[in-house]
Amino acid sequence: MLILTNSERGLTFGSLSAWADEWQLTLAVEKTMHLRVGLCKSSPDAQYYLSGSTFRTVDEVRDIGIFDDANMCFKAHINVIVAKAHLRANQN
């Protein structure tokens, strides 16, 4: 998970793209998502680009097996764990 401030965004995306080109790596931009974290609802939705492709804006993301949302609430993650436990407990 990459967390950036406003001033770091352009520099970091440009550096990432240049680094990938230098090392002849293909970036999976279609798997890259933008999750705005915070309580402020008045900020405009931003669009982010890398290698000519736009990041998808999502309300929830799964990173290293943990579901997270914009409010840093783990309700979705807990629901997935409870559902899996319920399925396992009722198998026969």
C-alpha positions as CSV (number, residue, x, y, z in Angstrom):
1,M,0.0,0.0,0.0
2,L,1.4,3.4,-1.1
3,I,0.4,6.5,0.9
4,L,1.2,9.8,-0.6
5,T,0.7,13.5,0.3
6,N,-0.4,16.0,-2.4
7,S,3.1,17.2,-3.0
8,E,4.5,13.7,-3.5
9,R,2.0,12.3,-6.0
10,G,3.3,13.6,-9.3
11,L,7.0,13.1,-8.5
12,T,6.4,9.5,-7.2
13,F,4.3,8.4,-10.1
14,G,6.8,9.8,-12.6
15,S,9.7,8.2,-10.7
16,L,7.9,4.9,-10.5
17,S,7.2,4.9,-14.3
18,A,10.8,5.9,-15.1
19,W,12.2,3.2,-12.7
20,A,10.0,0.5,-14.3
21,D,11.1,1.6,-17.8
22,E,14.7,1.5,-16.8
23,W,14.5,-2.0,-15.5
24,Q,12.2,-3.1,-18.3
25,L,9.3,-4.0,-16.0
26,T,5.7,-4.0,-16.9
27,L,3.4,-2.3,-14.3
28,A,0.0,-3.9,-13.8
29,V,-1.9,-0.6,-13.9
30,E,-5.2,-2.5,-14.3
31,K,-4.6,-3.9,-10.8
32,T,-3.8,-0.5,-9.3
33,M,-6.5,1.3,-7.4
34,H,-7.0,4.6,-5.7
35,L,-8.6,4.6,-2.2
36,R,-9.2,8.0,-0.6
37,V,-8.8,7.6,3.1
38,G,-10.2,10.2,5.4
39,L,-13.3,11.7,6.9
40,C,-13.5,14.8,4.7
41,K,-16.3,14.3,2.1
42,S,-16.0,17.8,0.5
43,S,-12.7,17.1,-1.3
44,P,-13.1,16.6,-5.1
45,D,-12.5,13.2,-6.5
46,A,-9.0,13.1,-8.0
47,Q,-7.9,11.0,-11.0
48,Y,-4.5,9.4,-11.0
49,Y,-2.6,8.2,-14.1
50,L,0.4,6.0,-14.7
51,S,1.7,5.0,-18.1
52,G,-1.3,6.5,-19.8
53,S,-3.8,4.5,-17.8
54,T,-6.2,5.8,-15.1
55,F,-6.3,4.2,-11.6
56,R,-9.7,2.8,-10.6
57,T,-11.2,4.7,-7.6
58,V,-12.6,2.3,-5.1
59,D,-14.4,2.5,-1.7
60,E,-12.9,-0.7,-0.4
61,V,-9.6,-2.5,-1.1
62,R,-8.0,-5.8,-0.2
63,D,-4.3,-5.6,0.6
64,I,-2.3,-8.5,1.9
65,G,-5.5,-10.3,2.7
66,I,-7.1,-7.5,4.8
67,F,-10.2,-5.6,3.6
68,D,-10.0,-1.9,4.3
69,D,-12.2,1.1,3.4
70,A,-12.0,4.8,3.3
71,N,-13.0,5.2,6.9
72,M,-10.3,2.7,8.1
73,C,-13.2,0.5,9.3
74,F,-12.6,-3.2,9.2
75,K,-16.3,-4.2,9.1
76,A,-15.9,-5.8,5.6
77,H,-12.9,-7.8,6.7
78,I,-14.6,-9.0,9.9
79,N,-17.7,-10.0,7.8
80,V,-15.6,-12.1,5.5
81,I,-13.9,-13.9,8.4
82,V,-17.2,-14.5,10.1
83,A,-18.7,-15.9,6.9
84,K,-15.8,-18.2,6.4
85,A,-15.9,-19.4,10.0
86,H,-19.7,-20.0,9.7
87,L,-19.2,-22.1,6.5
88,R,-16.4,-24.2,8.1
89,A,-18.4,-24.7,11.3
90,N,-21.5,-25.9,9.3
91,Q,-19.6,-28.3,6.9
92,N,-20.5,-32.0,7.2
